């Protein structure tokens, strides 16, 4: 029996694109608010522009930094700047007045989000096996409340939220803190997420195991892959408690 087969003592999860998604989509919500306030745009175009803005912000973040604290206006300032960049990519100059504040409030509400259908069955199965779980997410400080409102908080021990940790994936520190708070070693952590740079590469560089999820409109790799990974490795939780 290999060391890896015995090593998984904690599973950490990314959130957006892994456990939950915006409903109907980020682009649809943004387009609805922007169009109602006088800036005409299509949801598909906004989805593309938003993803480009998100990736640009992440790729230009200095090492060992965290995005939300870099704005002088904090989290609201970060989202206001991201909206401004998104609108710029759509050919506009400035977002309509009030759009940034409305969007900030909309994405704090549970009804703007949906839990992927395979999430609850998977988390319940892992919980029943006594497998400790954590969250490691690049998100602002609203995430713990959102997870509670969506009925997911009860499954997780440590919540590592980048805005509250002052570091973000792929920084190894956030993965190491998750392991430390769960009382395990980094090599005993399997991190599950949907992004190459933040989740897959970040976890591997931190000395963790990694599994990439690819939702692909519902037809890609879902959380069933987590259970298959455990079965292939013969991994069980050590002690069966969090």
BELWO-V763855 format. One line per field, one symbol per residue. ss: DSSP state (@ for helix, = for strand, . for the rest). phi: phi as a letter, one per 20 degrees, with the letter a starting at -180 (. if undefined). A space follows every 50 residues. Layout:
ss->???
phi->???
This chain:
ss->..@@@@@..====..=...===...@@@@@@@@@@@......@@@@@@@@ @@@@@@@@@.......@@@@...@@@@@@@@@@@@@@@@.........@@ @@@@@@...@@@===.@@@@@@@@@@@@....=====.....@@@@@@@. ..@@@...===@@@@......@@@@@@@@@@@...@@@=====..@@@@@ @@@@@...====.=.@@@..=..@@@@@@@@@@.........
phi->.ffffdefdbddcfdfnddcbfcfagfffgffffffeodfadgfffgfff fffffffffdeggmdcffefffdmfffffffffffffffenedcfggnff fffgffeeeffecceggeffgfffffffemefcbdccebefefgfffffe mdgfedefdddgfeembbgegffffffffffemcegfeddedaddfffef fffffeneebceecflmndeedfgffffffffemecfeombd
